[in-house]
Amino acid sequence: RDGEDKQEFIPRCMSELNREFPDKGQRFAVCQSQWDKKKENVKINKISFKTHSEGGIREETLEGRVHIVVPVVAIVEGVLNGEYVPAEEIGKFVDSWNGIPLPVNHPHDELCNAISANSPQVIEKNSIGRFFNARFDGKKLTGELWIDIEKAKSLGGEAQQVLDIINKGEHLEISTSYFAETEEASGVFGGETYTGIQRNIRPDHLALLPNGIGACDWGDGCGA
């Protein structure tokens, strides 16, 4: 959570993972690992968008498979999880966002550590599409979710929920995951304070969160 220190994070993590890791020692090790990852350079930011936004949705065929295409705002300039993300950094490598996978929830290992979605195993088991047509308007990066309809149906569960949410025109949470370098700096942007500036953003994936949080996310979409 924004502004949370280790003394606040560890007890909350221990409480939230009580059922998944009943052994206290193992649970503490998982929480410690999560805290260490949080301080590294993998950034996860949660954004809400309405699927039936300007431009609407449509169907397209890609590699012989029908996809539902949904316009989306992937990331905007601002303070995210206590760090400032400048517009110039968002717009630095726009084309690198094209083709990143769309997993349902953020992928993680057996210890609940965030991992890249760019592996054959994750793509096969969790990804239901790709992000294309990335554009930068000076403040935000937009693009399109290309979701493989049959893949989502075949995976079922939360993948099917993603389709249901889109078809109903309801809000769907998304969460960007990317690598970045954090410059030590403090200040205020848009009325929010920050303790670092994210530089050289390189995207990994865009997670689709039909139930609001990732399987290994922290409370309100904090960094992993």
GROMACS elastic network, one bead per residue, 0.5 to 0.9 nm:
[ bonds ]
;  ai    aj funct       b0    kb
    1     4     6  0.55636   500
    1     5     6  0.89736   500
    1     9     6  0.80979   500
    1    81     6  0.67778   500
    1    82     6  0.86745   500
    1   218     6  0.68927   500
    1   219     6  0.66142   500
    1   220     6  0.61217   500
    1   221     6  0.71760   500
    1   222     6  0.50337   500
    1   223     6  0.79796   500
    2    80     6  0.80058   500
    2    82     6  0.53834   500
    2    83     6  0.89630   500
    2   220     6  0.86019   500
    2   222     6  0.68174   500
    3    81     6  0.73858   500
    3    82     6  0.60143   500
    3   194     6  0.87933   500
    3   195     6  0.88689   500
    4     7     6  0.81561   500
    4     8     6  0.60268   500
    4     9     6  0.62410   500
    5     8     6  0.54245   500
    5     9     6  0.60604   500
    5    10     6  0.87164   500
    6    10     6  0.59366   500
    6    11     6  0.87343   500
    6    35     6  0.71679   500
    7    10     6  0.59522   500
    7    11     6  0.71054   500
    8    11     6  0.60831   500
    8    12     6  0.65735   500
    8    13     6  0.87945   500
    9    12     6  0.53043   500
    9    13     6  0.59672   500
    9    14     6  0.85487   500
    9    31     6  0.83025   500
    9    35     6  0.75848   500
   10    13     6  0.50623   500
   10    14     6  0.60518   500
   10    15     6  0.86346   500
   10    28     6  0.76769   500
   10    31     6  0.60904   500
   10    32     6  0.71289   500
   10    35     6  0.76930   500
   11    14     6  0.50522   500
   11    15     6  0.62487   500
   11    16     6  0.86825   500
   11    31     6  0.87959   500
   12    15     6  0.51755   500
   12    16     6  0.61831   500
   12    17     6  0.86573   500
   13    16     6  0.51267   500
   13    17     6  0.60794   500
   13    18     6  0.84097   500
   13    27     6  0.84519   500
   13    28     6  0.83733   500
   13    30     6  0.87936   500
   13    31     6  0.58690   500
   13    34     6  0.87906   500
   13   218     6  0.79275   500
   14    17     6  0.54261   500
   14    18     6  0.60250   500
   14    21     6  0.88074   500
   14    24     6  0.80207   500
   14    27     6  0.62631   500
   14    28     6  0.64963   500
   14    30     6  0.87662   500
   14    31     6  0.66632   500
   15    18     6  0.52900   500
   15    19     6  0.85133   500
   16    19     6  0.76013   500
   16    20     6  0.84607   500
   16   219     6  0.88739   500
   17    20     6  0.52416   500
   17    21     6  0.58015   500
   17    22     6  0.78573   500
   17    27     6  0.67860   500
   17    30     6  0.88475   500
   17    31     6  0.84233   500
   18    21     6  0.54120   500
   18    22     6  0.53393   500
   18    23     6  0.81038   500
   18    24     6  0.79650   500
   18    27     6  0.72141   500
   19    22     6  0.56247   500
   20    27     6  0.84067   500
   21    24     6  0.72718   500
   21    25     6  0.89917   500
   21    26     6  0.66636   500
   21    27     6  0.52837   500
   21    30     6  0.86336   500
   22    25     6  0.88541   500
   22    26     6  0.79595   500
   22    27     6  0.70070   500
   23    26     6  0.54420   500
   23    27     6  0.60773   500
   23    28     6  0.86667   500
   24    28     6  0.60879   500
   24    29     6  0.86081   500
   25    28     6  0.51713   500
   25    29     6  0.62879   500
   25    30     6  0.87379   500
   26    29     6  0.50549   500
   26    30     6  0.62596   500
   26    31     6  0.86702   500
   27    30     6  0.51403   500
   27    31     6  0.62252   500
   27    32     6  0.85759   500
   28    31     6  0.50508   500
   28    32     6  0.59988   500
   28    33     6  0.84758   500
   29    32     6  0.50677   500
   29    33     6  0.61104   500
   29    34     6  0.85799   500
   29   111     6  0.86968   500
   30    33     6  0.50738   500
   30    34     6  0.61755   500
   30    35     6  0.86694   500
   30   111     6  0.58415   500
   30   112     6  0.70880   500
   30   113     6  0.81524   500
   31    35     6  0.61822   500
   31    36     6  0.86268   500
   31   112     6  0.89119   500
   32    35     6  0.50818   500
   32    36     6  0.62419   500
   32    37     6  0.86551   500
   33    36     6  0.50798   500
   33    37     6  0.62067   500
   33    38     6  0.85399   500
   33   111     6  0.80168   500
   33   112     6  0.85878   500
   33   113     6  0.71877   500
   34    37     6  0.50653   500
   34    38     6  0.60660   500
   34    39     6  0.88128   500
   34   111     6  0.86046   500
   34   112     6  0.74443   500
   34   113     6  0.61622   500
   34   114     6  0.83969   500
   34   224     6  0.66997   500
   35    39     6  0.65162   500
   35    40     6  0.89432   500
   35   224     6  0.79657   500
   36    39     6  0.53710   500
   36    40     6  0.66782   500
   36   224     6  0.87805   500
   37    40     6  0.51121   500
   37    41     6  0.78005   500
   37    42     6  0.74120   500
   37   113     6  0.72479   500
   37   114     6  0.78402   500
   37   223     6  0.80916   500
   37   224     6  0.56133   500
   38    41     6  0.76444   500
   38    42     6  0.73599   500
   38    43     6  0.79737   500
   38   222     6  0.81339   500
   38   223     6  0.53021   500
   39    42     6  0.83628   500
   39   223     6  0.81210   500
   39   224     6  0.81149   500
   40    43     6  0.82840   500
   40   181     6  0.88313   500
   40   182     6  0.88439   500
   40   223     6  0.89506   500
   40   224     6  0.81215   500
   41   178     6  0.82844   500
   41   179     6  0.56599   500
   41   180     6  0.54208   500
   41   181     6  0.59970   500
   41   182     6  0.70535   500
   41   223     6  0.88738   500
   41   224     6  0.86281   500
   42   114     6  0.82011   500
   42   177     6  0.68857   500
   42   178     6  0.58040   500
   42   180     6  0.66002   500
   42   181     6  0.88415   500
   42   223     6  0.70014   500
   42   224     6  0.61392   500
   43    81     6  0.87588   500
   43   176     6  0.76574   500
   43   177     6  0.55094   500
   43   178     6  0.54151   500
   43   179     6  0.61517   500
   43   180     6  0.69879   500
   43   222     6  0.81842   500
   43   223     6  0.51068   500
   43   224     6  0.62584   500
   44    80     6  0.88836   500
   44    81     6  0.84129   500
   44   175     6  0.63107   500
   44   176     6  0.54366   500
   44   178     6  0.68492   500
   44   217     6  0.87062   500
   44   221     6  0.67453   500
   44   222     6  0.62835   500
   44   224     6  0.61191   500
   45    75     6  0.82101   500
   45    80     6  0.65515   500
   45    81     6  0.71421   500
   45   174     6  0.83370   500
   45   175     6  0.51988   500
   45   176     6  0.52772   500
   45   177     6  0.68344   500
   45   221     6  0.59113   500
   45   222     6  0.65072   500
   45   223     6  0.68387   500
   46    75     6  0.89850   500
   46    80     6  0.86810   500
   46   173     6  0.68701   500
   46   174     6  0.58034   500
   46   176     6  0.65739   500
   46   212     6  0.88819   500
   46   213     6  0.84256   500
   46   220     6  0.76033   500
   46   221     6  0.52108   500
   46   222     6  0.77659   500
   47    73     6  0.82703   500
   47    74     6  0.75877   500
   47    75     6  0.75889   500
   47   172     6  0.88167   500
   47   173     6  0.59392   500
   47   174     6  0.54982   500
   47   175     6  0.59876   500
   47   176     6  0.80567   500
   47   221     6  0.87235   500
   48    73     6  0.87913   500
   48   171     6  0.66537   500
   48   172     6  0.61125   500
   48   174     6  0.62008   500
   48   175     6  0.84774   500
   48   212     6  0.89043   500
   49    52     6  0.89314   500
   49    53     6  0.80765   500
   49    72     6  0.68645   500
   49    73     6  0.71453   500
   49   170     6  0.87795   500
   49   171     6  0.56516   500
   49   172     6  0.59182   500
   49   173     6  0.64604   500
   49   174     6  0.76040   500
   50    53     6  0.58167   500
   50    72     6  0.81587   500
   50   166     6  0.85136   500
   50   169     6  0.68531   500
   50   170     6  0.60726   500
   50   172     6  0.63785   500
   50   173     6  0.86944   500
   51    56     6  0.78005   500
   51    57     6  0.77167   500
   51    70     6  0.64216   500
   51    71     6  0.70818   500
   51    72     6  0.73554   500
   51   165     6  0.80391   500
   51   166     6  0.56714   500
   51   167     6  0.84211   500
   51   168     6  0.87216   500
   51   169     6  0.55308   500
   51   170     6  0.63747   500
   51   171     6  0.61759   500
   51   172     6  0.67733   500
   52    55     6  0.79205   500
   52    56     6  0.52436   500
   52    57     6  0.65111   500
   52    70     6  0.76896   500
   52    71     6  0.79976   500
   52   166     6  0.75227   500
   52   167     6  0.87230   500
   52   168     6  0.88015   500
   52   169     6  0.53259   500
   52   170     6  0.77527   500
   52   171     6  0.87381   500
   53    56     6  0.55681   500
   53    57     6  0.80589   500
   53    70     6  0.83661   500
   53    71     6  0.68165   500
   53    72     6  0.78348   500
   53   169     6  0.87659   500
   54    57     6  0.89164   500
   54    71     6  0.76302   500
   55    70     6  0.87096   500
   55    71     6  0.69879   500
   56    69     6  0.87563   500
   56    70     6  0.70258   500
   56    71     6  0.69976   500
   57    68     6  0.70632   500
   57    69     6  0.55653   500
   57    71     6  0.68712   500
   57   166     6  0.87842   500
   58    67     6  0.84018   500
   58    68     6  0.58700   500
   58    69     6  0.53010   500
   58    70     6  0.70595   500
   59    66     6  0.66821   500
   59    67     6  0.55394   500
   59    69     6  0.57511   500
   59    70     6  0.89129   500
   59   146     6  0.88340   500
   60    65     6  0.82664   500
   60    66     6  0.57803   500
   60    67     6  0.52773   500
   60    68     6  0.64864   500
   60    69     6  0.68527   500
   60   146     6  0.82787   500
   61    64     6  0.58450   500
   61    65     6  0.52925   500
   61    67     6  0.58763   500
   61    68     6  0.87474   500
   62    65     6  0.53071   500
   62    66     6  0.64421   500
   62    67     6  0.69151   500
   62   146     6  0.88650   500
   62   148     6  0.86472   500
   63    66     6  0.84752   500
   65   148     6  0.68968   500
   65   149     6  0.80547   500
   65   150     6  0.78548   500
   66   147     6  0.84171   500
   66   148     6  0.62468   500
   66   149     6  0.63133   500
   66   150     6  0.75990   500
   67   129     6  0.80891   500
   67   146     6  0.57688   500
   67   147     6  0.50453   500
   67   149     6  0.54790   500
   67   150     6  0.82910   500
   68   145     6  0.78245   500
   68   146     6  0.58878   500
   68   147     6  0.52596   500
   68   148     6  0.66966   500
   68   149     6  0.65060   500
   68   163     6  0.86308   500
   69   144     6  0.62370   500
   69   145     6  0.54862   500
   69   147     6  0.63686   500
   70   143     6  0.84386   500
   70   144     6  0.53143   500
   70   145     6  0.50130   500
   70   146     6  0.67203   500
   70   147     6  0.81069   500
   70   166     6  0.81308   500
   71   142     6  0.74764   500
   71   143     6  0.58619   500
   71   145     6  0.63620   500
   72   141     6  0.88062   500
   72   142     6  0.57092   500
   72   143     6  0.55530   500
   72   144     6  0.55961   500
   72   145     6  0.68640   500
   73    76     6  0.75388   500
   73   140     6  0.70982   500
   73   141     6  0.60597   500
   73   143     6  0.65033   500
   73   144     6  0.83218   500
   74   134     6  0.88713   500
   74   140     6  0.75926   500
   74   141     6  0.56515   500
   74   142     6  0.54798   500
   74   143     6  0.70704   500
   74   144     6  0.89376   500
   74   174     6  0.78368   500
   74   175     6  0.79906   500
   74   176     6  0.68362   500
   74   206     6  0.78150   500
   75    78     6  0.89795   500
   75    90     6  0.76821   500
   75   139     6  0.88894   500
   75   140     6  0.57666   500
   75   141     6  0.54202   500
   75   142     6  0.73256   500
   75   175     6  0.89655   500
   75   176     6  0.73601   500
   76    85     6  0.78818   500
   76    86     6  0.86006   500
   76    87     6  0.74374   500
   76    90     6  0.77504   500
   76   139     6  0.59938   500
   76   141     6  0.62976   500
   76   142     6  0.87578   500
   77    80     6  0.86371   500
   77    84     6  0.77445   500
   77    85     6  0.54724   500
   77    86     6  0.53783   500
   77    87     6  0.50475   500
   77    88     6  0.87137   500
   77    89     6  0.88806   500
   77    90     6  0.73676   500
   77   138     6  0.88719   500
   77   139     6  0.55776   500
   77   140     6  0.60627   500
   77   141     6  0.88054   500
   78    83     6  0.82319   500
   78    84     6  0.56827   500
   78    85     6  0.54418   500
   78    86     6  0.66909   500
   78    87     6  0.80897   500
   78   139     6  0.89844   500
   78   189     6  0.67729   500
   78   190     6  0.71492   500
   78   192     6  0.84793   500
   79    82     6  0.58898   500
   79    83     6  0.52544   500
   79    85     6  0.60645   500
   79    86     6  0.86071   500
   79   188     6  0.85521   500
   79   189     6  0.68266   500
   79   190     6  0.79544   500
   79   192     6  0.65748   500
   79   193     6  0.74571   500
   79   194     6  0.64715   500
   79   197     6  0.88779   500
   80    83     6  0.53626   500
   80    84     6  0.62519   500
   80    85     6  0.69128   500
   80   194     6  0.84649   500
   80   222     6  0.85875   500
   81    84     6  0.83781   500
   81   194     6  0.84465   500
   81   221     6  0.82210   500
   81   222     6  0.58884   500
   81   223     6  0.68754   500
   82   192     6  0.83287   500
   82   193     6  0.70366   500
   82   195     6  0.61550   500
   82   196     6  0.72918   500
   83   182     6  0.81555   500
   83   186     6  0.86044   500
   83   193     6  0.81928   500
   83   195     6  0.57271   500
   83   197     6  0.54963   500
   83   198     6  0.66367   500
   84   186     6  0.87966   500
   84   187     6  0.86615   500
   84   188     6  0.85367   500
   84   189     6  0.74430   500
   84   193     6  0.84151   500
   84   194     6  0.58906   500
   84   195     6  0.77233   500
   84   196     6  0.61863   500
   84   198     6  0.61957   500
   85    88     6  0.85761   500
   85    89     6  0.69250   500
   85    90     6  0.72315   500
   85   196     6  0.88751   500
   85   197     6  0.61080   500
   85   198     6  0.53351   500
   85   199     6  0.76470   500
   86    89     6  0.54020   500
   86    90     6  0.65626   500
   86    91     6  0.88751   500
   86   139     6  0.84847   500
   86   197     6  0.75275   500
   86   198     6  0.73821   500
   86   199     6  0.81462   500
   87    90     6  0.50974   500
   87    91     6  0.62102   500
   87    92     6  0.85788   500
   87   138     6  0.63832   500
   87   139     6  0.53592   500
   87   140     6  0.70825   500
   88    91     6  0.51722   500
   88    92     6  0.60319   500
   88   138     6  0.77540   500
   88   139     6  0.83904   500
   89    92     6  0.50960   500
   89    93     6  0.78552   500
   89   198     6  0.75818   500
   89   199     6  0.59513   500
   89   200     6  0.61617   500
   89   201     6  0.65111   500
   90    93     6  0.71371   500
   90    94     6  0.72654   500
   90   136     6  0.78627   500
   90   138     6  0.87615   500
   90   139     6  0.81415   500
   90   140     6  0.73692   500
   90   141     6  0.69616   500
   90   199     6  0.87040   500
   90   200     6  0.83072   500
   90   201     6  0.67836   500
   91    94     6  0.54851   500
   91   135     6  0.84947   500
   91   136     6  0.59154   500
   91   137     6  0.83681   500
   91   138     6  0.72464   500
   91   139     6  0.83467   500
   91   140     6  0.81188   500
   91   141     6  0.73300   500
   92    95     6  0.89382   500
   92   200     6  0.74596   500
   92   201     6  0.78724   500
   93    96     6  0.55387   500
   93    97     6  0.75657   500
   93   200     6  0.81763   500
   93   201     6  0.75241   500
   93   202     6  0.73840   500
   94    97     6  0.58595   500
   94    98     6  0.77954   500
   94   134     6  0.63693   500
   94   135     6  0.66623   500
   94   136     6  0.68744   500
   94   141     6  0.77872   500
   95    98     6  0.55758   500
   95    99     6  0.89696   500
   95   133     6  0.84213   500
   95   134     6  0.65850   500
   95   135     6  0.81809   500
   96    99     6  0.78417   500
   96   100     6  0.80820   500
   96   134     6  0.85921   500
   96   202     6  0.71322   500
   96   203     6  0.68914   500
   97   100     6  0.59230   500
   97   131     6  0.71032   500
   97   132     6  0.73851   500
   97   133     6  0.85603   500
   97   134     6  0.63306   500
   97   143     6  0.89108   500
   97   202     6  0.79508   500
   97   203     6  0.59305   500
   97   204     6  0.80213   500
   97   205     6  0.82714   500
   98   130     6  0.78276   500
   98   131     6  0.56842   500
   98   133     6  0.63482   500
   98   134     6  0.59590   500
   98   143     6  0.85049   500
   99   129     6  0.88300   500
   99   130     6  0.53033   500
   99   131     6  0.52466   500
   99   132     6  0.57040   500
   99   133     6  0.88223   500
   99   205     6  0.88862   500
  100   117     6  0.85171   500
  100   118     6  0.78055   500
  100   129     6  0.86133   500
  100   130     6  0.55508   500
  100   131     6  0.55378   500
  100   132     6  0.78746   500
  100   203     6  0.73762   500
  100   204     6  0.62379   500
  100   205     6  0.51324   500
  100   206     6  0.70504   500
  101   117     6  0.67446   500
  101   118     6  0.70345   500
  101   123     6  0.71426   500
  101   127     6  0.61567   500
  101   128     6  0.76598   500
  101   129     6  0.59434   500
  101   131     6  0.64720   500
  101   204     6  0.76820   500
  101   205     6  0.51936   500
  101   206     6  0.64919   500
  101   207     6  0.80852   500
  102   105     6  0.86625   500
  102   117     6  0.82683   500
  102   123     6  0.83705   500
  102   126     6  0.81109   500
  102   127     6  0.51324   500
  102   128     6  0.58216   500
  102   129     6  0.51267   500
  102   130     6  0.52884   500
  102   131     6  0.68222   500
  102   145     6  0.77363   500
  102   146     6  0.84284   500
  102   147     6  0.78530   500
  102   205     6  0.61359   500
  102   206     6  0.51823   500
  102   207     6  0.54255   500
  102   208     6  0.65426   500
  103   106     6  0.65705   500
  103   107     6  0.73322   500
  103   117     6  0.70575   500
  103   122     6  0.77257   500
  103   123     6  0.71467   500
  103   125     6  0.86000   500
  103   128     6  0.60664   500
  103   129     6  0.74926   500
  103   130     6  0.87581   500
  103   159     6  0.88559   500
  103   205     6  0.74050   500
  103   206     6  0.69268   500
  103   207     6  0.50870   500
  103   208     6  0.62359   500
  103   209     6  0.89012   500
  104   107     6  0.81481   500
  104   126     6  0.57066   500
  104   127     6  0.61660   500
  104   128     6  0.72152   500
  104   158     6  0.70324   500
  104   159     6  0.62119   500
  104   162     6  0.81930   500
  104   206     6  0.89004   500
  104   207     6  0.56979   500
  104   209     6  0.62076   500
  104   210     6  0.78303   500
  104   214     6  0.82349   500
  105   126     6  0.79711   500
  105   158     6  0.87906   500
  105   174     6  0.86006   500
  105   175     6  0.82579   500
  105   206     6  0.88474   500
  105   207     6  0.51578   500
  105   208     6  0.55223   500
  105   209     6  0.52846   500
  105   210     6  0.80832   500
  105   213     6  0.74433   500
  105   215     6  0.61216   500
  105   216     6  0.82150   500
  105   217     6  0.86772   500
  106   114     6  0.70434   500
  106   115     6  0.79797   500
  106   116     6  0.86788   500
  106   117     6  0.77603   500
  106   126     6  0.88842   500
  106   175     6  0.80833   500
  106   177     6  0.81530   500
  106   205     6  0.84965   500
  106   206     6  0.83004   500
  106   207     6  0.56075   500
  106   208     6  0.80012   500
  106   209     6  0.83526   500
  106   214     6  0.55690   500
  106   215     6  0.67321   500
  106   216     6  0.69496   500
  106   217     6  0.75871   500
  107   112     6  0.86007   500
  107   113     6  0.84347   500
  107   114     6  0.61586   500
  107   115     6  0.58583   500
  107   116     6  0.70319   500
  107   117     6  0.62657   500
  107   122     6  0.70641   500
  107   126     6  0.76658   500
  107   207     6  0.86018   500
  107   214     6  0.84691   500
  107   215     6  0.79498   500
  107   216     6  0.78405   500
  108   111     6  0.75843   500
  108   112     6  0.51798   500
  108   113     6  0.51447   500
  108   115     6  0.51555   500
  108   116     6  0.81128   500
  108   117     6  0.88702   500
  108   215     6  0.81696   500
  108   216     6  0.67329   500
  109   112     6  0.52080   500
  109   113     6  0.54563   500
  109   114     6  0.67446   500
  109   115     6  0.66966   500
  110   113     6  0.74288   500
  111   114     6  0.89754   500
  112   115     6  0.89272   500
  112   215     6  0.83887   500
  112   216     6  0.56388   500
  112   217     6  0.87575   500
  113   216     6  0.74164   500
  113   224     6  0.72482   500
  114   216     6  0.74235   500
  114   217     6  0.86760   500
  114   224     6  0.58770   500
  115   118     6  0.88502   500
  116   119     6  0.70562   500
  116   122     6  0.82937   500
  116   177     6  0.85590   500
  116   178     6  0.89726   500
  116   204     6  0.64265   500
  116   205     6  0.76239   500
  117   120     6  0.85273   500
  117   121     6  0.86520   500
  117   122     6  0.56405   500
  117   123     6  0.66072   500
  117   126     6  0.85011   500
  117   127     6  0.79717   500
  117   204     6  0.66660   500
  117   205     6  0.61373   500
  117   206     6  0.89509   500
  118   121     6  0.85842   500
  118   122     6  0.69460   500
  118   123     6  0.67735   500
  118   204     6  0.69815   500
  118   205     6  0.76433   500
  119   122     6  0.54503   500
  119   123     6  0.61151   500
  119   124     6  0.85490   500
  120   123     6  0.51967   500
  120   124     6  0.60241   500
  120   125     6  0.85662   500
  121   124     6  0.52819   500
  121   125     6  0.61402   500
  121   126     6  0.82136   500
  122   125     6  0.52470   500
  122   126     6  0.53978   500
  122   127     6  0.66166   500
  123   126     6  0.55729   500
  123   128     6  0.76934   500
  123   129     6  0.87309   500
  124   127     6  0.63032   500
  124   128     6  0.83928   500
  125   128     6  0.87149   500
  125   155     6  0.78413   500
  126   155     6  0.80765   500
  126   159     6  0.83344   500
  127   130     6  0.80928   500
  127   151     6  0.85410   500
  127   152     6  0.85056   500
  127   159     6  0.88223   500
  127   207     6  0.86885   500
  128   146     6  0.83869   500
  128   147     6  0.56579   500
  128   148     6  0.55613   500
  128   149     6  0.78722   500
  128   150     6  0.88702   500
  128   151     6  0.59101   500
  128   152     6  0.56627   500
  128   155     6  0.85946   500
  128   159     6  0.73910   500
  129   145     6  0.72157   500
  129   146     6  0.53974   500
  129   148     6  0.53664   500
  129   149     6  0.87658   500
  129   151     6  0.83329   500
  129   152     6  0.86670   500
  130   144     6  0.84263   500
  130   145     6  0.61957   500
  130   146     6  0.52844   500
  130   147     6  0.67103   500
  130   148     6  0.85394   500
  130   205     6  0.86619   500
  130   206     6  0.84555   500
  131   134     6  0.76344   500
  131   143     6  0.69028   500
  131   144     6  0.56639   500
  131   146     6  0.59712   500
  131   147     6  0.85940   500
  131   205     6  0.83851   500
  131   206     6  0.75140   500
  132   143     6  0.59366   500
  132   144     6  0.53243   500
  132   145     6  0.66323   500
  132   146     6  0.69854   500
  133   142     6  0.80009   500
  133   143     6  0.50344   500
  133   144     6  0.60614   500
  133   145     6  0.89790   500
  134   141     6  0.67382   500
  134   142     6  0.56582   500
  134   144     6  0.71790   500
  135   140     6  0.83286   500
  135   141     6  0.56086   500
  135   142     6  0.52898   500
  135   143     6  0.60054   500
  136   139     6  0.70858   500
  136   140     6  0.57994   500
  136   142     6  0.63558   500
  136   143     6  0.87377   500
  137   140     6  0.58948   500
  137   141     6  0.67512   500
  137   142     6  0.80769   500
  138   141     6  0.81332   500
  147   150     6  0.89708   500
  147   151     6  0.82731   500
  147   152     6  0.76099   500
  147   163     6  0.85045   500
  148   151     6  0.53331   500
  148   152     6  0.62128   500
  148   153     6  0.87159   500
  149   152     6  0.52581   500
  149   153     6  0.62617   500
  149   154     6  0.86519   500
  149   160     6  0.88068   500
  149   163     6  0.75841   500
  150   153     6  0.50017   500
  150   154     6  0.59793   500
  150   155     6  0.85601   500
  151   154     6  0.51006   500
  151   155     6  0.62035   500
  151   156     6  0.85440   500
  151   159     6  0.84027   500
  152   155     6  0.52946   500
  152   156     6  0.61727   500
  152   157     6  0.87324   500
  152   158     6  0.85903   500
  152   160     6  0.55518   500
  152   161     6  0.87801   500
  152   162     6  0.80034   500
  152   163     6  0.73747   500
  153   156     6  0.50204   500
  153   157     6  0.83945   500
  153   159     6  0.68711   500
  153   160     6  0.54068   500
  153   163     6  0.82307   500
  154   159     6  0.85050   500
  154   160     6  0.82346   500
  155   158     6  0.81941   500
  155   159     6  0.61491   500
  155   160     6  0.72848   500
  156   159     6  0.53717   500
  156   161     6  0.78040   500
  157   160     6  0.54409   500
  157   161     6  0.64532   500
  158   162     6  0.63197   500
  158   163     6  0.88994   500
  158   209     6  0.82840   500
  158   210     6  0.63785   500
  158   211     6  0.79269   500
  159   162     6  0.52419   500
  159   163     6  0.69319   500
  159   164     6  0.89693   500
  159   208     6  0.86538   500
  159   210     6  0.79643   500
  160   163     6  0.52364   500
  160   164     6  0.63262   500
  160   165     6  0.87550   500
  161   165     6  0.60804   500
  161   166     6  0.85721   500
  161   210     6  0.61586   500
  161   211     6  0.85619   500
  162   165     6  0.52433   500
  162   166     6  0.63198   500
  162   167     6  0.86767   500
  162   172     6  0.75601   500
  162   208     6  0.73752   500
  162   209     6  0.77540   500
  162   210     6  0.55229   500
  163   166     6  0.51749   500
  163   167     6  0.60840   500
  163   168     6  0.85649   500
  164   167     6  0.51588   500
  164   168     6  0.61355   500
  164   169     6  0.86041   500
  164   170     6  0.87156   500
  165   168     6  0.51993   500
  165   169     6  0.61948   500
  165   170     6  0.52864   500
  165   171     6  0.70291   500
  165   172     6  0.66831   500
  165   210     6  0.74674   500
  166   169     6  0.50968   500
  166   170     6  0.62331   500
  166   171     6  0.78598   500
  166   172     6  0.74835   500
  167   170     6  0.78107   500
  169   172     6  0.88664   500
  171   210     6  0.88629   500
  172   208     6  0.74421   500
  172   209     6  0.67216   500
  172   210     6  0.60129   500
  172   211     6  0.83233   500
  172   212     6  0.76438   500
  173   207     6  0.85341   500
  173   208     6  0.63617   500
  173   209     6  0.50832   500
  173   210     6  0.64303   500
  173   211     6  0.77807   500
  173   212     6  0.56473   500
  173   213     6  0.78685   500
  174   206     6  0.67406   500
  174   207     6  0.55518   500
  174   209     6  0.55700   500
  174   210     6  0.83407   500
  174   212     6  0.82134   500
  174   213     6  0.89349   500
  175   205     6  0.85268   500
  175   206     6  0.57418   500
  175   207     6  0.50332   500
  175   208     6  0.66448   500
  175   209     6  0.73157   500
  175   213     6  0.87746   500
  175   214     6  0.83985   500
  175   221     6  0.75267   500
  176   203     6  0.77488   500
  176   204     6  0.80432   500
  176   205     6  0.63326   500
  176   207     6  0.62821   500
  177   202     6  0.89306   500
  177   203     6  0.63027   500
  177   204     6  0.56745   500
  177   205     6  0.54258   500
  177   206     6  0.61232   500
  177   207     6  0.74888   500
  177   223     6  0.87715   500
  177   224     6  0.87239   500
  178   201     6  0.64822   500
  178   202     6  0.54481   500
  178   205     6  0.68940   500
  178   206     6  0.86980   500
  179   200     6  0.79532   500
  179   201     6  0.57464   500
  179   202     6  0.51011   500
  179   203     6  0.62531   500
  179   204     6  0.71839   500
  180   198     6  0.59336   500
  180   199     6  0.56368   500
  180   200     6  0.54932   500
  180   202     6  0.63491   500
  180   203     6  0.86204   500
  181   197     6  0.81331   500
  181   198     6  0.56607   500
  181   199     6  0.50089   500
  181   200     6  0.62132   500
  181   201     6  0.73642   500
  182   185     6  0.87552   500
  182   196     6  0.59240   500
  182   197     6  0.54410   500
  182   199     6  0.60647   500
  182   200     6  0.88947   500
  183   195     6  0.88992   500
  183   196     6  0.54864   500
  183   198     6  0.62741   500
  183   199     6  0.69577   500
  184   195     6  0.68000   500
  184   197     6  0.66008   500
  185   194     6  0.77635   500
  185   195     6  0.55900   500
  185   197     6  0.63123   500
  186   193     6  0.72454   500
  186   194     6  0.53492   500
  186   196     6  0.58413   500
  186   197     6  0.79641   500
  187   192     6  0.83172   500
  187   193     6  0.55913   500
  187   194     6  0.55219   500
  187   195     6  0.68742   500
  187   196     6  0.83769   500
  188   191     6  0.60080   500
  188   192     6  0.52794   500
  188   194     6  0.60243   500
  188   195     6  0.89786   500
  189   192     6  0.53298   500
  189   193     6  0.64040   500
  189   194     6  0.75948   500
  190   193     6  0.83619   500
  194   197     6  0.77389   500
  198   201     6  0.71734   500
  203   206     6  0.82464   500
  207   214     6  0.80485   500
  208   212     6  0.88368   500
  208   214     6  0.83524   500
  209   212     6  0.52248   500
  209   213     6  0.58461   500
  209   214     6  0.60972   500
  209   215     6  0.89650   500
  210   213     6  0.78193   500
  210   214     6  0.88463   500
  211   214     6  0.78959   500
  212   220     6  0.86232   500
  212   221     6  0.88551   500
  213   216     6  0.80668   500
  213   217     6  0.60993   500
  213   218     6  0.78660   500
  213   219     6  0.73869   500
  213   220     6  0.71052   500
  213   221     6  0.66424   500
  214   218     6  0.80117   500
  214   221     6  0.76635   500
  215   218     6  0.89429   500
  216   224     6  0.84386   500
  217   220     6  0.75667   500
  217   221     6  0.58016   500
  217   222     6  0.69328   500
  217   223     6  0.79472   500
  217   224     6  0.71488   500
  218   221     6  0.55669   500
  218   222     6  0.55277   500
  218   223     6  0.76343   500
  218   224     6  0.79139   500
  219   222     6  0.70745   500
  221   224     6  0.86570   500
